[in-house]
Amino acid sequence: MKPKNKSRDGEVRCLNCFTRFVPPPRSEKVPCPSCGIEWRISWASSTFAKIRGPAWDKYPRMNQ
Ligand SMILES: [Zn+2]
């Protein structure tokens, strides 16, 4: 088991449903496992992921 650090490696939080998840390393886009919205990911380092924004180009329109 990994010790828990203050900064959780590679973990991001979905901006839609606030679920925390760990995207695959170096992935550029990853869907939220909870709500399915795809996010663009940027990597500040090999283990530090950040959500840049929604990958809306894959979703031409989302009607509610
Ligand atoms: Zn979500």
N, CA, C, O and the ligand as a Tripos MOL2 file, in Angstrom:
@<TRIPOS>MOLECULE
protein
  257   255    65     0     0
PROTEIN
NO_CHARGES

@<TRIPOS>ATOM
      1 N           0.8460   -1.2140    0.0000 N.3       1 MET1
      2 CA          0.0000    0.0000    0.0000 C.3       1 MET1
      3 C           0.8730    1.2520    0.0000 C.2       1 MET1
      4 O           1.9090    1.3140    0.6620 O.2       1 MET1
      5 N           0.4330    2.2160   -0.7410 N.am      2 LYS2
      6 CA          1.1450    3.4970   -0.7770 C.3       2 LYS2
      7 C           0.7640    4.3420    0.4300 C.2       2 LYS2
      8 O          -0.3940    4.3630    0.8470 O.2       2 LYS2
      9 N           1.7390    5.0310    0.9810 N.am      3 PRO3
     10 CA          1.3790    5.9770    2.0550 C.3       3 PRO3
     11 C           0.6000    7.1510    1.4810 C.2       3 PRO3
     12 O           0.8240    7.5510    0.3380 O.2       3 PRO3
     13 N          -0.2940    7.6900    2.2550 N.am      4 LYS4
     14 CA         -1.0940    8.8170    1.7770 C.3       4 LYS4
     15 C          -0.3190   10.1250    1.9080 C.2       4 LYS4
     16 O           0.1560   10.4880    2.9850 O.2       4 LYS4
     17 N          -0.2110   10.8010    0.8090 N.am      5 ASN5
     18 CA          0.4430   12.1000    0.8300 C.3       5 ASN5
     19 C          -0.6070   13.1950    0.7830 C.2       5 ASN5
     20 O          -1.7860   12.9530    0.5220 O.2       5 ASN5
     21 N          -0.1410   14.4040    1.0450 N.am      6 LYS6
     22 CA         -1.0690   15.5330    0.9510 C.3       6 LYS6
     23 C          -1.5440   15.7050   -0.4870 C.2       6 LYS6
     24 O          -2.7300   15.9020   -0.7520 O.2       6 LYS6
     25 N          -0.5850   15.6250   -1.4050 N.am      7 SER7
     26 CA         -0.9570   15.7070   -2.8110 C.3       7 SER7
     27 C          -1.0930   14.2980   -3.3490 C.2       7 SER7
     28 O          -0.1470   13.5110   -3.3140 O.2       7 SER7
     29 N          -2.2370   13.9990   -3.8290 N.am      8 ARG8
     30 CA         -2.4660   12.6450   -4.3240 C.3       8 ARG8
     31 C          -1.9910   12.5520   -5.7580 C.2       8 ARG8
     32 O          -2.4760   13.2570   -6.6430 O.2       8 ARG8
     33 N          -1.0580   11.6900   -5.9620 N.am      9 ASP9
     34 CA         -0.4240   11.6050   -7.2700 C.3       9 ASP9
     35 C          -1.4150   11.2640   -8.3670 C.2       9 ASP9
     36 O          -2.1340   10.2660   -8.3190 O.2       9 ASP9
     37 N          -1.4150   12.1350   -9.3490 N.am     10 GLY10
     38 CA         -2.1740   11.8250  -10.5520 C.3      10 GLY10
     39 C          -3.6750   11.9350  -10.4110 C.2      10 GLY10
     40 O          -4.4180   11.6550  -11.3510 O.2      10 GLY10
     41 N          -4.1170   12.3410   -9.2470 N.am     11 GLU11
     42 CA         -5.5580   12.3550   -9.0450 C.3      11 GLU11
     43 C          -6.1670   13.6790   -9.4960 C.2      11 GLU11
     44 O          -5.6040   14.7500   -9.2660 O.2      11 GLU11
     45 N          -7.2910   13.5870  -10.1220 N.am     12 VAL12
     46 CA         -8.0170   14.7870  -10.5180 C.3      12 VAL12
     47 C          -9.4370   14.6910   -9.9760 C.2      12 VAL12
     48 O          -9.8930   13.6290   -9.5520 O.2      12 VAL12
     49 N         -10.1160   15.8230  -10.0030 N.am     13 ARG13
     50 CA        -11.4980   15.8150   -9.5520 C.3      13 ARG13
     51 C         -12.3840   16.2860  -10.6880 C.2      13 ARG13
     52 O         -12.1450   17.3300  -11.2940 O.2      13 ARG13
     53 N         -13.3960   15.5100  -10.9600 N.am     14 CYS14
     54 CA        -14.3410   15.8620  -12.0070 C.3      14 CYS14
     55 C         -15.0140   17.1820  -11.6600 C.2      14 CYS14
     56 O         -15.5050   17.3690  -10.5460 O.2      14 CYS14
     57 N         -15.0300   18.0940  -12.6250 N.am     15 LEU15
     58 CA        -15.6180   19.4030  -12.3690 C.3      15 LEU15
     59 C         -17.1350   19.3760  -12.4760 C.2      15 LEU15
     60 O         -17.8150   20.3560  -12.1710 O.2      15 LEU15
     61 N         -17.6350   18.2610  -12.9040 N.am     16 ASN16
     62 CA        -19.0890   18.1500  -13.0480 C.3      16 ASN16
     63 C         -19.7220   17.4930  -11.8180 C.2      16 ASN16
     64 O         -20.6830   18.0100  -11.2490 O.2      16 ASN16
     65 N         -19.1690   16.3500  -11.4230 N.am     17 CYS17
     66 CA        -19.7970   15.6190  -10.3200 C.3      17 CYS17
     67 C         -18.8630   15.5070   -9.1100 C.2      17 CYS17
     68 O         -19.2290   14.9260   -8.0880 O.2      17 CYS17
     69 N         -17.6440   16.0730   -9.2350 N.am     18 PHE18
     70 CA        -16.6920   16.1530   -8.1230 C.3      18 PHE18
     71 C         -16.1890   14.7990   -7.6520 C.2      18 PHE18
     72 O         -15.7070   14.6590   -6.5290 O.2      18 PHE18
     73 N         -16.3070   13.8090   -8.5170 N.am     19 THR19
     74 CA        -15.7080   12.5180   -8.2050 C.3      19 THR19
     75 C         -14.2060   12.5830   -8.4130 C.2      19 THR19
     76 O         -13.7350   13.0830   -9.4350 O.2      19 THR19
     77 N         -13.4650   12.0850   -7.4590 N.am     20 ARG20
     78 CA        -12.0130   12.0190   -7.6340 C.3      20 ARG20
     79 C         -11.6500   10.7190   -8.3130 C.2      20 ARG20
     80 O         -12.1650    9.6530   -7.9780 O.2      20 ARG20
     81 N         -10.7460   10.8310   -9.2840 N.am     21 PHE21
     82 CA        -10.2890    9.6240   -9.9600 C.3      21 PHE21
     83 C          -8.8850    9.8510  -10.4920 C.2      21 PHE21
     84 O          -8.4120   10.9840  -10.5820 O.2      21 PHE21
     85 N          -8.2340    8.7640  -10.8400 N.am     22 VAL22
     86 CA         -6.8730    8.8320  -11.3410 C.3      22 VAL22
     87 C          -6.8830    8.4620  -12.8080 C.2      22 VAL22
     88 O          -7.1530    7.3110  -13.1530 O.2      22 VAL22
     89 N          -6.5910    9.4170  -13.6820 N.am     23 PRO23
     90 CA         -6.5510    9.1020  -15.1120 C.3      23 PRO23
     91 C          -5.3300    8.2620  -15.4330 C.2      23 PRO23
     92 O          -4.3360    8.3130  -14.7080 O.2      23 PRO23
     93 N          -5.3900    7.4910  -16.5030 N.am     24 PRO24
     94 CA         -4.2280    6.7070  -16.9190 C.3      24 PRO24
     95 C          -3.0460    7.6380  -17.1740 C.2      24 PRO24
     96 O          -3.2330    8.7370  -17.6960 O.2      24 PRO24
     97 N          -1.8340    7.2180  -16.8140 N.am     25 PRO25
     98 CA         -0.6650    8.0700  -16.9870 C.3      25 PRO25
     99 C          -0.5410    8.6030  -18.4020 C.2      25 PRO25
    100 O          -0.6690    7.8590  -19.3750 O.2      25 PRO25
    101 N          -0.2880    9.9120  -18.5030 N.am     26 ARG26
    102 CA         -0.0440   10.5730  -19.7990 C.3      26 ARG26
    103 C          -1.2590   10.6230  -20.6970 C.2      26 ARG26
    104 O          -1.1340   10.9930  -21.8650 O.2      26 ARG26
    105 N          -2.4110   10.2700  -20.2070 N.am     27 SER27
    106 CA         -3.5860   10.3590  -21.0570 C.3      27 SER27
    107 C          -3.9450   11.8240  -21.2620 C.2      27 SER27
    108 O          -3.8190   12.6400  -20.3490 O.2      27 SER27
    109 N          -4.3900   12.1460  -22.4660 N.am     28 GLU28
    110 CA         -4.7240   13.5340  -22.7670 C.3      28 GLU28
    111 C          -6.1840   13.8250  -22.5030 C.2      28 GLU28
    112 O          -6.5650   14.9420  -22.1530 O.2      28 GLU28
    113 N          -6.9810   12.8090  -22.6760 N.am     29 LYS29
    114 CA         -8.3970   12.9640  -22.3890 C.3      29 LYS29
    115 C          -8.8410   11.7440  -21.6170 C.2      29 LYS29
    116 O          -8.4110   10.6230  -21.8900 O.2      29 LYS29
    117 N          -9.6940   11.9740  -20.6650 N.am     30 VAL30
    118 CA        -10.1670   10.8440  -19.8870 C.3      30 VAL30
    119 C         -11.6080   11.1090  -19.4520 C.2      30 VAL30
    120 O         -11.9350   12.2070  -19.0010 O.2      30 VAL30
    121 N         -12.4520   10.1140  -19.5880 N.am     31 PRO31
    122 CA        -13.8250   10.2840  -19.1420 C.3      31 PRO31
    123 C         -13.9510   10.0480  -17.6480 C.2      31 PRO31
    124 O         -13.2870    9.1800  -17.0830 O.2      31 PRO31
    125 N         -14.7990   10.8190  -17.0290 N.am     32 CYS32
    126 CA        -15.0830   10.6060  -15.6190 C.3      32 CYS32
    127 C         -15.7710    9.2600  -15.4400 C.2      32 CYS32
    128 O         -16.7460    8.9640  -16.1310 O.2      32 CYS32
    129 N         -15.2720    8.4490  -14.5200 N.am     33 PRO33
    130 CA        -15.8770    7.1300  -14.3160 C.3      33 PRO33
    131 C         -17.2770    7.2160  -13.7330 C.2      33 PRO33
    132 O         -18.0390    6.2510  -13.7880 O.2      33 PRO33
    133 N         -17.6100    8.3560  -13.1840 N.am     34 SER34
    134 CA        -18.9110    8.4790  -12.5480 C.3      34 SER34
    135 C         -19.9710    9.0410  -13.4880 C.2      34 SER34
    136 O         -21.0340    8.4460  -13.6600 O.2      34 SER34
    137 N         -19.6750   10.2040  -14.1020 N.am     35 CYS35
    138 CA        -20.6950   10.8440  -14.9300 C.3      35 CYS35
    139 C         -20.4140   10.7100  -16.4200 C.2      35 CYS35
    140 O         -21.2820   11.0010  -17.2430 O.2      35 CYS35
    141 N         -19.1990   10.2670  -16.7750 N.am     36 GLY36
    142 CA        -18.9220    9.9790  -18.1710 C.3      36 GLY36
    143 C         -18.4860   11.1670  -19.0020 C.2      36 GLY36
    144 O         -18.1870   11.0070  -20.1860 O.2      36 GLY36
    145 N         -18.4430   12.3420  -18.4240 N.am     37 ILE37
    146 CA        -17.9800   13.5100  -19.1710 C.3      37 ILE37
    147 C         -16.4760   13.4020  -19.3860 C.2      37 ILE37
    148 O         -15.7220   13.0630  -18.4750 O.2      37 ILE37
    149 N         -16.0620   13.6970  -20.6090 N.am     38 GLU38
    150 CA        -14.6440   13.5570  -20.9220 C.3      38 GLU38
    151 C         -13.9120   14.8630  -20.6640 C.2      38 GLU38
    152 O         -14.3740   15.9380  -21.0450 O.2      38 GLU38
    153 N         -12.7610   14.7510  -20.0100 N.am     39 TRP39
    154 CA        -11.9680   15.9250  -19.6660 C.3      39 TRP39
    155 C         -10.6160   15.8890  -20.3430 C.2      39 TRP39
    156 O         -10.0370   14.8280  -20.5790 O.2      39 TRP39
    157 N         -10.1370   17.0710  -20.6460 N.am     40 ARG40
    158 CA         -8.7680   17.1880  -21.1330 C.3      40 ARG40
    159 C          -7.8400   17.2220  -19.9320 C.2      40 ARG40
    160 O          -8.0840   17.9360  -18.9600 O.2      40 ARG40
    161 N          -6.7910   16.4530  -20.0120 N.am     41 ILE41
    162 CA         -5.8400   16.3750  -18.9150 C.3      41 ILE41
    163 C          -4.5020   16.9560  -19.3480 C.2      41 ILE41
    164 O          -4.0240   16.6870  -20.4500 O.2      41 ILE41
    165 N          -3.9060   17.7500  -18.4780 N.am     42 SER42
    166 CA         -2.5300   18.1630  -18.7170 C.3      42 SER42
    167 C          -1.6800   17.6230  -17.5780 C.2      42 SER42
    168 O          -2.1350   17.4790  -16.4430 O.2      42 SER42
    169 N          -0.4530   17.3350  -17.9140 N.am     43 TRP43
    170 CA          0.4440   16.7210  -16.9340 C.3      43 TRP43
    171 C           1.5720   17.6860  -16.6010 C.2      43 TRP43
    172 O           2.4400   17.9570  -17.4310 O.2      43 TRP43
    173 N           1.5470   18.1990  -15.3810 N.am     44 ALA44
    174 CA          2.6210   19.0850  -14.9340 C.3      44 ALA44
    175 C           3.8950   18.2870  -14.7340 C.2      44 ALA44
    176 O           4.9960   18.7880  -14.9660 O.2      44 ALA44
    177 N           3.7430   17.0570  -14.3070 N.am     45 SER45
    178 CA          4.8560   16.1160  -14.2650 C.3      45 SER45
    179 C           4.2700   14.7580  -14.6110 C.2      45 SER45
    180 O           3.0840   14.6530  -14.9250 O.2      45 SER45
    181 N           5.0900   13.7200  -14.5540 N.am     46 SER46
    182 CA          4.5780   12.4100  -14.9590 C.3      46 SER46
    183 C           3.5530   11.8750  -13.9720 C.2      46 SER46
    184 O           2.8320   10.9210  -14.2630 O.2      46 SER46
    185 N           3.4960   12.5010  -12.7980 N.am     47 THR47
    186 CA          2.5620   11.9850  -11.7940 C.3      47 THR47
    187 C           1.5790   13.0340  -11.3050 C.2      47 THR47
    188 O           0.7940   12.7790  -10.3920 O.2      47 THR47
    189 N           1.6220   14.2340  -11.9230 N.am     48 PHE48
    190 CA          0.7230   15.2840  -11.4580 C.3      48 PHE48
    191 C          -0.2150   15.6990  -12.5760 C.2      48 PHE48
    192 O           0.1840   16.3910  -13.5120 O.2      48 PHE48
    193 N          -1.4480   15.2750  -12.4710 N.am     49 ALA49
    194 CA         -2.4250   15.5550  -13.5160 C.3      49 ALA49
    195 C          -3.2990   16.7350  -13.1400 C.2      49 ALA49
    196 O          -3.5690   16.9860  -11.9650 O.2      49 ALA49
    197 N          -3.7300   17.4450  -14.1550 N.am     50 LYS50
    198 CA         -4.6340   18.5690  -13.9380 C.3      50 LYS50
    199 C          -5.6900   18.5750  -15.0180 C.2      50 LYS50
    200 O          -5.3960   18.3400  -16.1900 O.2      50 LYS50
    201 N          -6.9190   18.8430  -14.6210 N.am     51 ILE51
    202 CA         -7.9700   18.9690  -15.6240 C.3      51 ILE51
    203 C          -7.8980   20.3470  -16.2540 C.2      51 ILE51
    204 O          -7.9220   21.3600  -15.5540 O.2      51 ILE51
    205 N          -7.8100   20.3830  -17.5660 N.am     52 ARG52
    206 CA         -7.7410   21.6610  -18.2730 C.3      52 ARG52
    207 C          -9.1270   22.1600  -18.6260 C.2      52 ARG52
    208 O          -9.3690   23.3660  -18.6730 O.2      52 ARG52
    209 N         -10.0140   21.2510  -18.8670 N.am     53 GLY53
    210 CA        -11.3590   21.6560  -19.2520 C.3      53 GLY53
    211 C         -12.0540   20.4990  -19.9270 C.2      53 GLY53
    212 O         -11.4570   19.4460  -20.1520 O.2      53 GLY53
    213 N         -13.2830   20.6910  -20.2420 N.am     54 PRO54
    214 CA        -14.0400   19.6130  -20.8800 C.3      54 PRO54
    215 C         -13.6070   19.4080  -22.3220 C.2      54 PRO54
    216 O         -13.2560   20.3590  -23.0200 O.2      54 PRO54
    217 N         -13.6370   18.1730  -22.7540 N.am     55 ALA55
    218 CA        -13.2960   17.8480  -24.1380 C.3      55 ALA55
    219 C         -14.5620   17.9240  -24.9720 C.2      55 ALA55
    220 O         -15.0720   16.9280  -25.4870 O.2      55 ALA55
    221 N         -15.0390   19.1430  -25.0780 N.am     56 TRP56
    222 CA        -16.3620   19.3210  -25.7030 C.3      56 TRP56
    223 C         -16.4000   18.9450  -27.1630 C.2      56 TRP56
    224 O         -17.4660   18.6790  -27.7170 O.2      56 TRP56
    225 N         -15.2140   18.9220  -27.8000 N.am     57 ASP57
    226 CA        -15.2200   18.6080  -29.2130 C.3      57 ASP57
    227 C         -15.7660   17.2170  -29.4850 C.2      57 ASP57
    228 O         -16.1870   16.8980  -30.5970 O.2      57 ASP57
    229 N         -15.7500   16.3990  -28.4420 N.am     58 LYS58
    230 CA        -16.3150   15.0730  -28.6150 C.3      58 LYS58
    231 C         -17.8270   15.0750  -28.3450 C.2      58 LYS58
    232 O         -18.5410   14.1380  -28.7030 O.2      58 LYS58
    233 N         -18.2740   16.1210  -27.7250 N.am     59 TYR59
    234 CA        -19.6980   16.2550  -27.4470 C.3      59 TYR59
    235 C         -20.2100   17.5060  -28.1550 C.2      59 TYR59
    236 O         -20.2020   18.5880  -27.5680 O.2      59 TYR59
    237 N         -20.6530   17.3790  -29.4000 N.am     60 PRO60
    238 CA        -21.0730   18.5560  -30.1690 C.3      60 PRO60
    239 C         -22.0870   19.4010  -29.4100 C.2      60 PRO60
    240 O         -22.0360   20.6300  -29.4560 O.2      60 PRO60
    241 N         -22.9730   18.7680  -28.7400 N.am     61 ARG61
    242 CA        -23.9780   19.5180  -27.9890 C.3      61 ARG61
    243 C         -24.5330   18.6430  -26.8750 C.2      61 ARG61
    244 O         -24.8140   17.4600  -27.0720 O.2      61 ARG61
    245 N         -24.6800   19.2280  -25.7380 N.am     62 MET62
    246 CA        -25.2900   18.4840  -24.6430 C.3      62 MET62
    247 C         -26.5870   19.1480  -24.2380 C.2      62 MET62
    248 O         -26.5930   20.1790  -23.5640 O.2      62 MET62
    249 N         -27.6600   18.5600  -24.6480 N.am     63 ASN63
    250 CA        -28.9630   19.0820  -24.2400 C.3      63 ASN63
    251 C         -29.3650   18.4530  -22.9160 C.2      63 ASN63
    252 O         -29.1310   17.2710  -22.6660 O.2      63 ASN63
    253 N         -29.9610   19.2590  -22.0970 N.am     64 GLN64
    254 CA        -30.3300   18.7330  -20.7850 C.3      64 GLN64
    255 C         -31.8210   18.5210  -20.6690 C.2      64 GLN64
    256 O         -32.3030   18.0810  -19.6250 O.2      64 GLN64
    257 ZN        -17.9660   13.2860  -13.2080 Zn       65 ZN65
@<TRIPOS>BOND
     1     1     2 1
     2     2     3 1
     3     3     4 2
     4     3     5 am
     5     5     6 1
     6     6     7 1
     7     7     8 2
     8     7     9 am
     9     9    10 1
    10    10    11 1
    11    11    12 2
    12    11    13 am
    13    13    14 1
    14    14    15 1
    15    15    16 2
    16    15    17 am
    17    17    18 1
    18    18    19 1
    19    19    20 2
    20    19    21 am
    21    21    22 1
    22    22    23 1
    23    23    24 2
    24    23    25 am
    25    25    26 1
    26    26    27 1
    27    27    28 2
    28    27    29 am
    29    29    30 1
    30    30    31 1
    31    31    32 2
    32    31    33 am
    33    33    34 1
    34    34    35 1
    35    35    36 2
    36    35    37 am
    37    37    38 1
    38    38    39 1
    39    39    40 2
    40    39    41 am
    41    41    42 1
    42    42    43 1
    43    43    44 2
    44    43    45 am
    45    45    46 1
    46    46    47 1
    47    47    48 2
    48    47    49 am
    49    49    50 1
    50    50    51 1
    51    51    52 2
    52    51    53 am
    53    53    54 1
    54    54    55 1
    55    55    56 2
    56    55    57 am
    57    57    58 1
    58    58    59 1
    59    59    60 2
    60    59    61 am
    61    61    62 1
    62    62    63 1
    63    63    64 2
    64    63    65 am
    65    65    66 1
    66    66    67 1
    67    67    68 2
    68    67    69 am
    69    69    70 1
    70    70    71 1
    71    71    72 2
    72    71    73 am
    73    73    74 1
    74    74    75 1
    75    75    76 2
    76    75    77 am
    77    77    78 1
    78    78    79 1
    79    79    80 2
    80    79    81 am
    81    81    82 1
    82    82    83 1
    83    83    84 2
    84    83    85 am
    85    85    86 1
    86    86    87 1
    87    87    88 2
    88    87    89 am
    89    89    90 1
    90    90    91 1
    91    91    92 2
    92    91    93 am
    93    93    94 1
    94    94    95 1
    95    95    96 2
    96    95    97 am
    97    97    98 1
    98    98    99 1
    99    99   100 2
   100    99   101 am
   101   101   102 1
   102   102   103 1
   103   103   104 2
   104   103   105 am
   105   105   106 1
   106   106   107 1
   107   107   108 2
   108   107   109 am
   109   109   110 1
   110   110   111 1
   111   111   112 2
   112   111   113 am
   113   113   114 1
   114   114   115 1
   115   115   116 2
   116   115   117 am
   117   117   118 1
   118   118   119 1
   119   119   120 2
   120   119   121 am
   121   121   122 1
   122   122   123 1
   123   123   124 2
   124   123   125 am
   125   125   126 1
   126   126   127 1
   127   127   128 2
   128   127   129 am
   129   129   130 1
   130   130   131 1
   131   131   132 2
   132   131   133 am
   133   133   134 1
   134   134   135 1
   135   135   136 2
   136   135   137 am
   137   137   138 1
   138   138   139 1
   139   139   140 2
   140   139   141 am
   141   141   142 1
   142   142   143 1
   143   143   144 2
   144   143   145 am
   145   145   146 1
   146   146   147 1
   147   147   148 2
   148   147   149 am
   149   149   150 1
   150   150   151 1
   151   151   152 2
   152   151   153 am
   153   153   154 1
   154   154   155 1
   155   155   156 2
   156   155   157 am
   157   157   158 1
   158   158   159 1
   159   159   160 2
   160   159   161 am
   161   161   162 1
   162   162   163 1
   163   163   164 2
   164   163   165 am
   165   165   166 1
   166   166   167 1
   167   167   168 2
   168   167   169 am
   169   169   170 1
   170   170   171 1
   171   171   172 2
   172   171   173 am
   173   173   174 1
   174   174   175 1
   175   175   176 2
   176   175   177 am
   177   177   178 1
   178   178   179 1
   179   179   180 2
   180   179   181 am
   181   181   182 1
   182   182   183 1
   183   183   184 2
   184   183   185 am
   185   185   186 1
   186   186   187 1
   187   187   188 2
   188   187   189 am
   189   189   190 1
   190   190   191 1
   191   191   192 2
   192   191   193 am
   193   193   194 1
   194   194   195 1
   195   195   196 2
   196   195   197 am
   197   197   198 1
   198   198   199 1
   199   199   200 2
   200   199   201 am
   201   201   202 1
   202   202   203 1
   203   203   204 2
   204   203   205 am
   205   205   206 1
   206   206   207 1
   207   207   208 2
   208   207   209 am
   209   209   210 1
   210   210   211 1
   211   211   212 2
   212   211   213 am
   213   213   214 1
   214   214   215 1
   215   215   216 2
   216   215   217 am
   217   217   218 1
   218   218   219 1
   219   219   220 2
   220   219   221 am
   221   221   222 1
   222   222   223 1
   223   223   224 2
   224   223   225 am
   225   225   226 1
   226   226   227 1
   227   227   228 2
   228   227   229 am
   229   229   230 1
   230   230   231 1
   231   231   232 2
   232   231   233 am
   233   233   234 1
   234   234   235 1
   235   235   236 2
   236   235   237 am
   237   237   238 1
   238   238   239 1
   239   239   240 2
   240   239   241 am
   241   241   242 1
   242   242   243 1
   243   243   244 2
   244   243   245 am
   245   245   246 1
   246   246   247 1
   247   247   248 2
   248   247   249 am
   249   249   250 1
   250   250   251 1
   251   251   252 2
   252   251   253 am
   253   253   254 1
   254   254   255 1
   255   255   256 2
@<TRIPOS>SUBSTRUCTURE
     1 MET1         2 RESIDUE 1 A MET
     2 LYS2         6 RESIDUE 1 A LYS
     3 PRO3        10 RESIDUE 1 A PRO
     4 LYS4        14 RESIDUE 1 A LYS
     5 ASN5        18 RESIDUE 1 A ASN
     6 LYS6        22 RESIDUE 1 A LYS
     7 SER7        26 RESIDUE 1 A SER
     8 ARG8        30 RESIDUE 1 A ARG
     9 ASP9        34 RESIDUE 1 A ASP
    10 GLY10       38 RESIDUE 1 A GLY
    11 GLU11       42 RESIDUE 1 A GLU
    12 VAL12       46 RESIDUE 1 A VAL
    13 ARG13       50 RESIDUE 1 A ARG
    14 CYS14       54 RESIDUE 1 A CYS
    15 LEU15       58 RESIDUE 1 A LEU
    16 ASN16       62 RESIDUE 1 A ASN
    17 CYS17       66 RESIDUE 1 A CYS
    18 PHE18       70 RESIDUE 1 A PHE
    19 THR19       74 RESIDUE 1 A THR
    20 ARG20       78 RESIDUE 1 A ARG
    21 PHE21       82 RESIDUE 1 A PHE
    22 VAL22       86 RESIDUE 1 A VAL
    23 PRO23       90 RESIDUE 1 A PRO
    24 PRO24       94 RESIDUE 1 A PRO
    25 PRO25       98 RESIDUE 1 A PRO
    26 ARG26      102 RESIDUE 1 A ARG
    27 SER27      106 RESIDUE 1 A SER
    28 GLU28      110 RESIDUE 1 A GLU
    29 LYS29      114 RESIDUE 1 A LYS
    30 VAL30      118 RESIDUE 1 A VAL
    31 PRO31      122 RESIDUE 1 A PRO
    32 CYS32      126 RESIDUE 1 A CYS
    33 PRO33      130 RESIDUE 1 A PRO
    34 SER34      134 RESIDUE 1 A SER
    35 CYS35      138 RESIDUE 1 A CYS
    36 GLY36      142 RESIDUE 1 A GLY
    37 ILE37      146 RESIDUE 1 A ILE
    38 GLU38      150 RESIDUE 1 A GLU
    39 TRP39      154 RESIDUE 1 A TRP
    40 ARG40      158 RESIDUE 1 A ARG
    41 ILE41      162 RESIDUE 1 A ILE
    42 SER42      166 RESIDUE 1 A SER
    43 TRP43      170 RESIDUE 1 A TRP
    44 ALA44      174 RESIDUE 1 A ALA
    45 SER45      178 RESIDUE 1 A SER
    46 SER46      182 RESIDUE 1 A SER
    47 THR47      186 RESIDUE 1 A THR
    48 PHE48      190 RESIDUE 1 A PHE
    49 ALA49      194 RESIDUE 1 A ALA
    50 LYS50      198 RESIDUE 1 A LYS
    51 ILE51      202 RESIDUE 1 A ILE
    52 ARG52      206 RESIDUE 1 A ARG
    53 GLY53      210 RESIDUE 1 A GLY
    54 PRO54      214 RESIDUE 1 A PRO
    55 ALA55      218 RESIDUE 1 A ALA
    56 TRP56      222 RESIDUE 1 A TRP
    57 ASP57      226 RESIDUE 1 A ASP
    58 LYS58      230 RESIDUE 1 A LYS
    59 TYR59      234 RESIDUE 1 A TYR
    60 PRO60      238 RESIDUE 1 A PRO
    61 ARG61      242 RESIDUE 1 A ARG
    62 MET62      246 RESIDUE 1 A MET
    63 ASN63      250 RESIDUE 1 A ASN
    64 GLN64      254 RESIDUE 1 A GLN
    65 ZN65       257 GROUP 0 **** ****
